[in-house]
Amino acid sequence: MRIRPTVAVAFGLGYVLGTRAGRESYEEITRQARLVWDRPEVQSVAGIVSAQAGGAYRRARTVIGSHGGHSGGA
C-alpha cells in the first residue's frame, strides 16, 4: 500500500499539533481531519491533483530521459 503525500502531511501535522496540545486534543484533531478527508469533494480534488502530479512526473521523466540524463557541457 502506498501512502499519498497529502495523507503523510496531514498525519504529521496532526501528530505535531496533538503532541503539543495533549491526547484529547490530538484525538479531536485527527477525528476532524478524517471527517474532512472523507468528504467526496476533498477526495475528488485529491484524485485530480494526484493525476496531474503523476502526469507531470511522467512528462519530466520523458524530458530528462530524452536528454540522456546528462547536463551537457565539455
C-alpha positions as CSV (number, residue, x, y, z in Angstrom):
1,M,0.0,0.0,0.0
2,R,1.3,3.4,-0.9
3,I,0.8,6.4,1.3
4,R,-0.1,9.6,-0.6
5,P,1.9,12.7,0.3
6,T,-1.2,14.6,1.5
7,V,-2.0,11.9,3.9
8,A,1.5,11.9,5.3
9,V,1.5,15.7,5.7
10,A,-1.9,15.6,7.4
11,F,-0.8,12.8,9.7
12,G,2.4,14.7,10.5
13,L,0.6,17.9,11.2
14,G,-2.0,16.2,13.4
15,Y,0.8,14.4,15.3
16,V,2.8,17.6,16.0
17,L,-0.3,19.6,17.0
18,G,-1.6,16.7,19.0
19,T,1.6,16.2,21.0
20,R,1.7,19.8,21.9
21,A,-2.0,20.0,22.8
22,G,-2.4,16.7,24.7
23,R,-4.0,13.4,23.8
24,E,-7.6,14.6,23.9
25,S,-6.9,17.5,21.5
26,Y,-4.9,15.1,19.3
27,E,-7.9,12.8,19.1
28,E,-10.2,15.7,18.2
29,I,-7.8,16.9,15.5
30,T,-7.5,13.5,13.9
31,R,-11.2,13.0,14.0
32,Q,-11.9,16.3,12.3
33,A,-9.2,15.6,9.8
34,R,-10.8,12.3,8.9
35,L,-14.2,13.9,8.5
36,V,-12.7,16.4,6.1
37,W,-10.6,13.8,4.2
38,D,-13.6,11.5,3.8
39,R,-15.8,14.3,2.1
40,P,-16.5,13.5,-1.6
41,E,-15.3,16.9,-2.6
42,V,-12.0,16.5,-1.0
43,Q,-11.5,13.0,-2.4
44,S,-12.4,14.4,-5.9
45,V,-9.8,17.2,-5.7
46,A,-7.2,14.8,-4.2
47,G,-7.8,12.5,-7.2
48,I,-7.4,15.3,-9.7
49,V,-4.2,16.6,-8.0
50,S,-2.8,13.1,-7.9
51,A,-3.5,12.5,-11.6
52,Q,-2.0,15.9,-12.5
53,A,1.1,15.3,-10.4
54,G,1.5,11.8,-12.0
55,G,1.3,13.3,-15.4
56,A,3.8,16.0,-14.6
57,Y,6.2,13.3,-13.2
58,R,5.9,11.2,-16.3
59,R,6.5,14.2,-18.6
60,A,9.5,15.2,-16.5
61,R,10.9,11.7,-16.8
62,T,10.4,11.7,-20.5
63,V,12.2,15.1,-20.9
64,I,15.1,14.0,-18.7
65,G,15.3,10.7,-20.4
66,S,15.4,12.3,-23.8
67,H,18.4,14.3,-22.8
68,G,20.2,11.1,-21.7
69,G,20.3,12.2,-18.1
70,H,23.4,14.4,-18.9
71,S,23.6,18.1,-18.3
72,G,25.7,18.8,-21.4
73,G,29.0,20.7,-21.3
74,A,32.5,19.7,-22.0
